[in-house]
Amino acid sequence: MGLEELRARLDSLLTRHGLAADRFERAAGLKDALVELKVAIGQGRDARGKAERELEAERLRLIDAERRGGLAAQIDDAETVRIAAEFTAKHRDRVELLERKLAVIRDELAFAEREYESLSGQYRSARLGTDAPPPSPGPGSAELDPELDRDLDRLSSEASRAARDAAVRAQLEHLKKKLGK
């Protein structure tokens, strides 16, 4: 499903909920930003997962290098101890780098999620035709329009999936051209 089809479905959904065209026009830019942010959040979560897996694998390599260095020291093999120390240092540096990378990804993801919440409130205000953002629901209170929010989340998820599928197809085409197929 393409992004244009998702937009058309969202337009139809907003119309079914009785939103006037002028409200929609004011909210259209916010809606687009919300969809883009939702995709970015999904990509950020994917990047976080990948970085976490890379970090875990590198930590295992560091443990293995340290173990090998210890074994080499026990048999008094100076050359192997030196090589193991080099690998240990490289893996330790890589672990530190990946930890910093993961921290940045987490910070960026938290920022994007906060921005999404802020824009979501602005979108709700624009959609309702009010100047002030609607009050944030407290614990146990109902959202202003939970059905519309669920539909927006579902459509954003579909847009994210469509973007990932397009990226995979483009990469596959690139590889096919590269391999001459």
Contacts in CASP RR format, 6 or more apart in sequence:
PFRMAT RR
TARGET T0000
AUTHOR 0000-0000-0000
METHOD contacts of the structure
MODEL  1
MGLEELRARLDSLLTRHGLAADRFERAAGLKDALVELKVAIGQGRDARGK
AERELEAERLRLIDAERRGGLAAQIDDAETVRIAAEFTAKHRDRVELLER
KLAVIRDELAFAEREYESLSGQYRSARLGTDAPPPSPGPGSAELDPELDR
DLDRLSSEASRAARDAAVRAQLEHLKKKLGK
1 158 0 8 1.000
1 162 0 8 1.000
2 159 0 8 1.000
2 162 0 8 1.000
3 159 0 8 1.000
3 162 0 8 1.000
3 163 0 8 1.000
6 35 0 8 1.000
6 155 0 8 1.000
6 158 0 8 1.000
6 159 0 8 1.000
6 162 0 8 1.000
9 155 0 8 1.000
10 31 0 8 1.000
10 151 0 8 1.000
10 152 0 8 1.000
10 155 0 8 1.000
11 24 0 8 1.000
13 148 0 8 1.000
13 151 0 8 1.000
14 24 0 8 1.000
14 27 0 8 1.000
14 127 0 8 1.000
14 148 0 8 1.000
15 24 0 8 1.000
17 145 0 8 1.000
17 148 0 8 1.000
19 27 0 8 1.000
19 127 0 8 1.000
23 126 0 8 1.000
23 127 0 8 1.000
23 128 0 8 1.000
23 129 0 8 1.000
24 127 0 8 1.000
26 126 0 8 1.000
26 129 0 8 1.000
27 123 0 8 1.000
27 126 0 8 1.000
27 127 0 8 1.000
30 119 0 8 1.000
30 122 0 8 1.000
30 123 0 8 1.000
30 126 0 8 1.000
31 123 0 8 1.000
31 152 0 8 1.000
33 119 0 8 1.000
34 116 0 8 1.000
34 119 0 8 1.000
34 120 0 8 1.000
34 123 0 8 1.000
34 152 0 8 1.000
34 156 0 8 1.000
35 155 0 8 1.000
35 156 0 8 1.000
35 159 0 8 1.000
37 112 0 8 1.000
37 115 0 8 1.000
37 116 0 8 1.000
37 119 0 8 1.000
38 116 0 8 1.000
38 153 0 8 1.000
38 156 0 8 1.000
38 157 0 8 1.000
38 159 0 8 1.000
38 160 0 8 1.000
39 156 0 8 1.000
39 159 0 8 1.000
39 160 0 8 1.000
39 163 0 8 1.000
40 112 0 8 1.000
41 109 0 8 1.000
41 112 0 8 1.000
41 113 0 8 1.000
41 116 0 8 1.000
42 160 0 8 1.000
43 160 0 8 1.000
44 105 0 8 1.000
44 108 0 8 1.000
44 109 0 8 1.000
44 112 0 8 1.000
45 109 0 8 1.000
47 105 0 8 1.000
48 102 0 8 1.000
48 105 0 8 1.000
48 106 0 8 1.000
48 109 0 8 1.000
51 98 0 8 1.000
51 101 0 8 1.000
51 102 0 8 1.000
51 105 0 8 1.000
52 102 0 8 1.000
54 98 0 8 1.000
55 95 0 8 1.000
55 98 0 8 1.000
55 99 0 8 1.000
55 102 0 8 1.000
58 91 0 8 1.000
58 94 0 8 1.000
58 95 0 8 1.000
58 98 0 8 1.000
59 95 0 8 1.000
61 91 0 8 1.000
61 94 0 8 1.000
62 88 0 8 1.000
62 91 0 8 1.000
62 92 0 8 1.000
62 94 0 8 1.000
62 95 0 8 1.000
65 84 0 8 1.000
65 87 0 8 1.000
65 88 0 8 1.000
65 91 0 8 1.000
66 84 0 8 1.000
66 88 0 8 1.000
68 80 0 8 1.000
68 84 0 8 1.000
68 87 0 8 1.000
69 80 0 8 1.000
69 81 0 8 1.000
69 84 0 8 1.000
69 85 0 8 1.000
69 88 0 8 1.000
70 81 0 8 1.000
70 84 0 8 1.000
72 80 0 8 1.000
72 81 0 8 1.000
72 83 0 8 1.000
72 84 0 8 1.000
73 81 0 8 1.000
120 149 0 8 1.000
121 133 0 8 1.000
121 134 0 8 1.000
121 136 0 8 1.000
122 133 0 8 1.000
124 133 0 8 1.000
124 134 0 8 1.000
124 144 0 8 1.000
124 145 0 8 1.000
125 131 0 8 1.000
125 132 0 8 1.000
125 133 0 8 1.000
125 134 0 8 1.000
127 148 0 8 1.000
128 134 0 8 1.000
128 144 0 8 1.000
134 144 0 8 1.000
137 143 0 8 1.000
137 144 0 8 1.000
143 149 0 8 1.000
END
